[in-house]
Amino acid sequence: MLRAAGALIVAAALFAPQSASAQLIEPAAPPKAELATTGNHSELVKTVPIVPTMGADDRVVMSLGPEQLKRIKRGDAMVASGEVQISTTCVEEGPRCQGSPYQFNPRISARIVLASSADADAPSIPLSETKSLRCKQRRPNRNHHCTLALPNVATTISDLGTLPCDPQACYVNMLLGAANKRAGDNDLIVIGGDRPDGSVAQDKGRLNLVQAREEGQAPSELSSSDLVNASLPLTEGKKEKRRVVHSIAISAPVKGEILAFDGSWTATVDQLPFNTFISTRVIVTDSPTSTDPSGIATSTVQFGGDATESNGFNCTQGPSGFASPCTSSKAGSIRITQDVIDQATGGPGTLYVNLVAAAKPLLAKRVKRSQQVLISPATGLRVLRYGV
């Protein structure tokens, strides 16, 4: 039936009148890479139970469904990345408490899988390594907030028969679990941050998948470990204290390109008489020193140039999950939505992927202008550029 219908359409076209200006329009080539992301407000749950045994009660905290993913083909490279912030809660009974008070230190674990549904127990295959850390709950070196970043890792689908799902009905899930052998029935961690009034602040992470077709070229890779700034101030205003840690230039970006990025750096607070909160984000902007999306980037990049959410952790001087020197990691993906044109010349423009950080003193009675968090490189910043 489909062939017959196609023959009728061709015949009708042959006998249709043609104008002098009629042109043969070539069908657009399918994209070489597709991006699916949970974007803003990605978290699906507010809390996850702490259980005695790791893996006994993992939860799906973010998910991409079949309506967001493309049909999987043999040879596809599934490049997954993501971030999540969790908070320990209930050091003592109070209005902000979620669940029961506890003093132990839960171990947090996160991973990304390709699955047959958005259920934690659904058949699945891994799309990332498992990342874990112990988020310290006891004062004075309490982390309170902890982050896990899952960097871009490619999994090539060489045999569709090994998939846990129908190629056009798959899910990509971020699974998260929390464990401590002393955990009770109502001990919880918060996905996001717990507020003093008992509410939960979310929009602190994302889940991303770049689906690169076999026929597409491999992405170009850019990297830098050069520091744009070597310290973070502690006495400036909320926005003024932000600093760029690493920056990578993206020359002549065009509509449809995908930028997948990850990186890390270290913060040192040993020289300070207090602990600090470290927050980070990744942006796409028009200057290597910009700490917010600006200029042409706000209208040519997905999410207005906000490439990740802002999230963070407490960097402590004593032993904890983030003990000084504290490693901060970021990971994500974002799409170019319009060709980037230099307004001054009319030619191709340049954008910058900037890793931005800020610091806030914790329980400090007095902070001097000379007191700063020191920055040093870890892995630096890496950008994978998928062309059209």
C-alpha positions, 0 to 999 in steps of 0.5 A, a space after each residue: 500500500 505504501 509503495 502504491 501511494 508513493 507511485 501516485 504521488 510521483 505520477 502527480 508530480 510529473 504531470 503537475 505544471 512547473 513554473 520557470 523558477 521552480 527548483 529541486 529542493 534537497 531534503 535536509 540531512 538528518 542531524 549527526 548528533 542529537 541532545 536530550 536534557 532534563 533542563 530546568 527543574 530536573 529533580 523528580 523526588 524531594 528525598 531519598 531514604 538512607 538504608 543499611 546496605 548500598 543499592 538496596 533502595 536506589 531511586 530514579 532522581 532524574 529521567 529522559 523518556 522516549 518522547 525526548 530520545 531518538 530511536 536508537 540505531 546500531 553504531 550510535 554513541 550514547 554520551 551521558 552526563 549529569 549532576 546532582 546536589 544532595 543535602 543531609 538533614 536533621 542534625 537536630 530536631 527542628 522546622 527544616 528537618 526532613 525525616 528523623 534526626 541522625 548523626 551518622 555520615 551517609 554514603 551517596 552513590 549515583 550512576 546513569 543507565 539506559 533502561 526499559 522504564 523510569 523505574 529503578 528496578 527496570 532492566 538496564 545497562 550502564 551509561 556511566 561509571 558509579 560515583 560515590 562519596 561520604 557526605 559528613 553530617 557531624 559538626 564542625 566539619 559538616 558538609 551538609 550539601 554534597 554534589 556528584 558530577 558524572 562526566 561525559 562517557 560514550 557507550 557505543 551500541 554495537 548490537 541492538 539485541 543487547 538493549 534492555 528496551 525497544 530501540 524507540 522506547 528507551 529511558 535514560 535514568 539517573 539512579 541515586 542511593 544513600 546508605 549507612 549501616 546505622 540507618 533507620 526507617 525514616 532517615 533521609 537525604 534531600 535532593 537539592 537543599 533543605 530550607 529553614 522553613 521545611 521546604 526543599 530548594 531544587 533545580 540544582 542538577 541536570 541529566 543529559 544525553 548526546 546521541 551521536 550517529 555512527 555516520 557522523 564525524 567524531 567530535 572535536 575536543 578542546 581542553 584547557 587547564 589554564 587558570 583565569 583567576 587564582 583565588 575567590 574573594 569572600 567579602 564581595 557581594 553575591 554576584 560580584 564575588 563570582 570568578 571564572 576558573 577556566 575558559 575555552 573559546 568556541 569559534 564560529 558556532 553554528 545552529 545545531 552544534 552540541 557542546 558536551 563539557 566536563 572539568 574539575 578544579 580544587 579549592 584550598 581553605 587551609 589558610 582560613 580560620 573557617 570553612 567555606 561553601 563553594 558554588 559552581 556553574 558552567 555558562 556559555 557567554 561572549 567573553 572569557 571573563 564573564 561570570 553570567 551569560 551575556 551578549 549574543 550568547 543569550 539569544 543563540 544558546 539553549 537556556 540562554 547560555 546557562 549550561 548547568 545549574 548552580 550547585 555546591 558543597 561545604 569545603 571543610 578543613 577537617 576530614 569530610 567528603 569535601 576536605 581541603 583541598 576540595 575538588 569541584 567537578 562539573 559536567 553537562 551538554 548544551 545546544 547552539 540554537 542559532 548561528 553566532 554572528 559578530 555584530 561588528 564585522 558581520 562574520 562568524 562570532 566566538 563564544 566562550 564556555 566558562 567554568 564559574 565559581 564563588 565562595 561564602 564563609 561559614 560561621 565566620 565572625 569576621 572576614 578580612 578582604 585579604 582572606 580568600 579561597 585559593 584555586 588550583 587546576 585539577 583536570 581542567 575544562 574539556 569541551 567536545 564539539 559535535 558539528 552539524 
